[in-house]
Amino acid sequence: MPGTLWLIPVPLGPCAPQDCLPAATLGALRSIDYVIAESARSARAFLKSAGHPMPLQAIEIREIGPQPDVAVLLEPIRAGRHGALVSEAGAPCVADPGAVVVAAAHALGIPVRPAVGPSALLLALMASGLEGQRYSFHGYLPVDLAELERALTALEAESARRDATQIWIEAPYRNDRMLAAGLRCLQGDTRLCVATDLTLPGESVRTATVARWRSAPGAGFDRQPSVFLLQASSASANRSRGPRRETNRATHRSASPAVRGNSNAR
């Protein structure tokens, strides 16, 4: 009989696991001696800070790697041993490469149990005040400035068309460049949120129209892990739809969120 693959969230930054993970999650982690991780070094640091009762050298840690052999990674669990999948930060498999391991676990009949803990994307959406019924995650946007501005205006158009929040991330050292690009190309009445250092002492969440951001852009966010979100205004939605036609609302509005993307931000 196979063991269980636990999906254990990790703090989003330098804070004690006890400050952001519930007792049940820490209890599950402390009962496991097999861990699948992106980095064995960071996994050991997390296990130590979480107060794992076993000596670190007694805990087997295998790294996912760029092209993981998921059958090998899951073999101990398939043989009956319980294991944990951890990310570098935040929730495993959400903007994270661990999804391939979970998909293989399902295919092999291994039970998968997600544990409660922080997810930067969901925390940002919760705190943004933007549409939470319909949203899409797009991972990293293009680095080239012209392509980036085209991508941002496309997200704004999609937001107007679907009345949906658009979410994306950036390498922290390019955050200010990202914000500047958005302030150049987005409509003034589009609402933009930047959620920074979530769950950490320097946490900051600001949502304002692009016009207000332009008048008071703030001190900057470079080198601070951040999540970006936008929602086009109803006026933008009307502009994108053209003349209004009577339709059955159920045919074009869904209560199910569309979540897309691939990245390492959490």
C-alpha positions in Angstrom: 0.0 0.0 0.0 1.5 3.4 -1.0 2.3 6.1 1.5 1.0 9.7 1.3 2.6 12.6 -0.6 2.1 15.7 1.6 2.3 19.1 0.0 3.9 21.3 2.7 4.0 25.1 2.3 7.1 27.0 3.3 7.4 30.6 4.7 7.6 33.3 2.0 10.7 34.8 3.5 12.8 35.0 6.6 10.3 34.3 9.3 9.8 31.4 11.8 7.6 28.6 10.3 5.6 28.7 13.6 4.5 32.3 12.7 2.8 31.3 9.3 2.2 27.5 9.4 -0.5 26.0 11.6 0.2 23.3 14.1 -1.3 20.5 11.9 1.0 21.4 9.0 4.1 21.4 11.3 2.9 18.1 12.8 2.6 16.4 9.4 6.1 17.7 8.4 7.7 16.5 11.7 6.4 13.0 11.1 8.1 12.6 7.7 11.6 11.5 6.9 11.5 11.7 3.1 11.4 15.1 1.3 11.3 16.1 -2.3 12.6 19.6 -2.8 14.0 22.1 -5.4 17.1 22.6 -3.2 18.3 20.2 -0.5 20.2 23.0 1.2 17.1 25.2 1.6 15.0 22.2 2.5 17.3 21.3 5.4 17.2 24.9 6.6 13.4 24.8 6.6 13.3 21.5 8.4 15.7 22.8 11.0 13.7 26.0 11.6 10.4 24.0 11.7 11.8 22.0 14.6 11.9 18.6 12.9 12.7 16.1 15.7 15.0 13.9 13.6 18.7 14.6 13.0 18.9 16.4 9.6 21.3 13.7 8.2 18.7 11.1 8.9 16.1 12.8 6.6 16.4 11.8 3.0 16.1 14.7 0.6 15.9 14.3 -3.2 16.0 17.3 -5.5 13.5 17.7 -8.3 16.0 19.0 -10.9 15.2 20.5 -14.3 14.1 17.2 -15.8 13.0 15.1 -12.9 12.7 11.4 -13.0 9.4 11.4 -11.1 9.2 7.6 -10.9 12.4 7.6 -9.0 11.3 10.5 -6.8 8.1 8.8 -5.9 9.4 5.2 -5.5 9.8 5.4 -1.7 6.3 6.7 -1.3 4.9 4.1 -3.7 6.6 1.5 -1.6 4.7 2.7 1.5 6.8 5.5 3.0 5.2 8.9 3.6 6.9 11.9 2.0 6.7 15.7 1.6 7.0 17.9 -1.3 8.3 21.4 -0.5 8.8 24.5 -2.5 11.6 27.2 -2.2 8.9 29.4 -0.7 5.1 29.4 -0.4 2.8 26.7 -1.6 4.1 23.7 -3.6 2.8 23.5 -7.2 1.4 27.0 -7.3 3.7 28.9 -9.7 6.2 26.1 -8.9 7.7 23.1 -10.7 6.4 20.5 -8.2 3.2 20.0 -10.2 4.8 17.3 -12.4 5.5 15.3 -9.2 1.9 15.6 -8.0 0.6 14.6 -11.5 2.7 11.5 -11.4 1.6 10.7 -7.9 -2.1 10.7 -9.1 -1.2 8.5 -12.0 0.5 6.0 -9.7 -2.4 5.9 -7.2 -0.5 7.7 -4.4 -2.7 9.7 -2.1 -1.9 13.5 -2.2 -2.7 15.7 0.8 -2.2 19.5 0.6 -1.4 21.2 3.9 -2.4 24.7 4.9 0.2 27.5 4.6 1.0 30.7 2.7 0.5 31.2 -1.0 1.7 34.7 -2.2 -0.7 34.7 -5.1 -3.8 34.0 -3.1 -2.8 36.3 -0.3 -2.2 39.1 -2.8 -5.6 38.5 -4.4 -7.3 38.4 -1.0 -5.7 41.7 0.0 -6.1 43.5 -3.4 -9.8 44.3 -3.4 -9.9 43.2 -7.0 -12.3 40.6 -8.6 -11.9 37.3 -6.8 -14.4 35.2 -8.7 -12.6 35.4 -12.0 -8.8 35.7 -12.2 -5.9 34.4 -14.3 -2.2 34.0 -13.3 0.3 34.6 -16.1 3.7 33.9 -14.4 6.5 36.0 -15.7 5.9 38.5 -18.5 8.5 39.2 -21.3 11.7 41.0 -20.3 12.0 43.0 -23.6 10.4 46.4 -22.8 8.3 46.6 -26.0 7.1 43.1 -25.6 6.4 43.7 -21.9 4.2 46.7 -22.7 2.3 44.8 -25.3 1.8 42.0 -22.8 0.5 44.4 -20.1 -2.0 46.0 -22.5 -3.1 42.5 -23.6 -3.8 41.7 -19.9 -5.7 44.9 -19.5 -7.8 44.0 -22.5 -8.5 40.5 -21.2 -9.5 41.9 -17.8 -12.0 44.2 -19.5 -13.3 41.4 -21.7 -13.8 38.9 -18.9 -14.3 41.3 -15.9 -11.4 39.4 -14.4 -8.3 40.1 -12.3 -5.0 39.5 -14.0 -2.0 38.4 -11.8 1.7 38.1 -12.6 5.1 38.3 -11.0 8.6 39.6 -11.8 12.1 38.9 -10.7 12.4 41.2 -7.6 15.3 43.2 -9.0 13.1 44.3 -12.0 10.0 45.3 -9.9 10.4 49.0 -10.4 10.9 48.6 -14.1 7.7 46.5 -14.2 5.8 49.2 -12.4 7.1 52.0 -14.6 6.1 50.0 -17.7 2.6 49.6 -16.4 2.3 53.2 -15.5 3.3 54.2 -19.1 0.9 51.9 -21.0 -2.1 51.1 -18.9 -5.4 53.1 -18.8 -5.6 55.7 -16.0 -8.8 54.2 -14.6 -7.4 50.6 -14.4 -6.8 49.5 -10.8 -3.3 48.2 -10.1 -2.1 46.4 -7.0 1.4 45.7 -5.9 1.6 43.2 -2.9 5.1 43.0 -1.4 6.8 41.0 1.3 3.6 39.2 2.2 3.5 37.7 5.7 6.9 39.4 6.5 7.6 42.4 8.7 7.8 44.8 5.8 4.5 43.7 4.2 2.9 46.2 1.9 -0.2 46.0 -0.2 -1.3 49.0 -2.3 -4.2 49.1 -4.7 -5.0 52.3 -6.6 -5.9 53.5 -10.1 -3.0 53.8 -12.5 -3.7 57.6 -12.5 -3.2 57.7 -8.8 0.0 55.6 -9.0 1.4 58.0 -11.6 0.8 61.0 -9.2 2.3 59.1 -6.2 4.4 56.1 -7.3 5.9 55.5 -3.9 9.4 54.6 -2.8 9.9 51.6 -5.2 9.9 47.8 -4.7 13.1 46.6 -6.2 14.6 43.4 -4.6 11.4 42.9 -2.6 9.3 39.8 -3.6 6.1 41.2 -5.1 2.9 40.1 -6.8 1.3 42.4 -9.4 -2.5 42.5 -10.1 -4.7 44.6 -12.3 -8.4 45.0 -13.1 -9.7 47.1 -15.9 -12.5 49.5 -15.1 -16.1 49.1 -16.2 -15.6 51.9 -18.7 -12.7 50.0 -20.2 -14.9 46.9 -20.4 -17.6 48.9 -22.2 -15.0 50.3 -24.7 -13.7 46.8 -25.4 -17.2 45.3 -25.9 -18.6 47.9 -28.1 -22.4 48.4 -28.4 -24.1 46.5 -25.6 -26.3 43.6 -26.5 -28.7 41.8 -24.3 -27.3 38.4 -23.4 -27.9 35.7 -20.8 -25.2 36.5 -18.2 -24.7 32.8 -17.5 -23.3 32.4 -21.0 -20.3 34.7 -20.5 -19.7 34.8 -16.8 -18.2 31.9 -14.9 -17.8 31.5 -11.2 -14.8 29.3 -11.8 -11.3 31.0 -11.7 -8.9 30.4 -14.5 -5.4 30.0 -13.1 -2.5 29.9 -15.6 1.2 30.3 -15.4 4.5 28.7 -14.7 7.1 30.4 -12.5 9.0 30.2 -9.3 7.4 33.0 -7.4 5.1 31.9 -4.7 
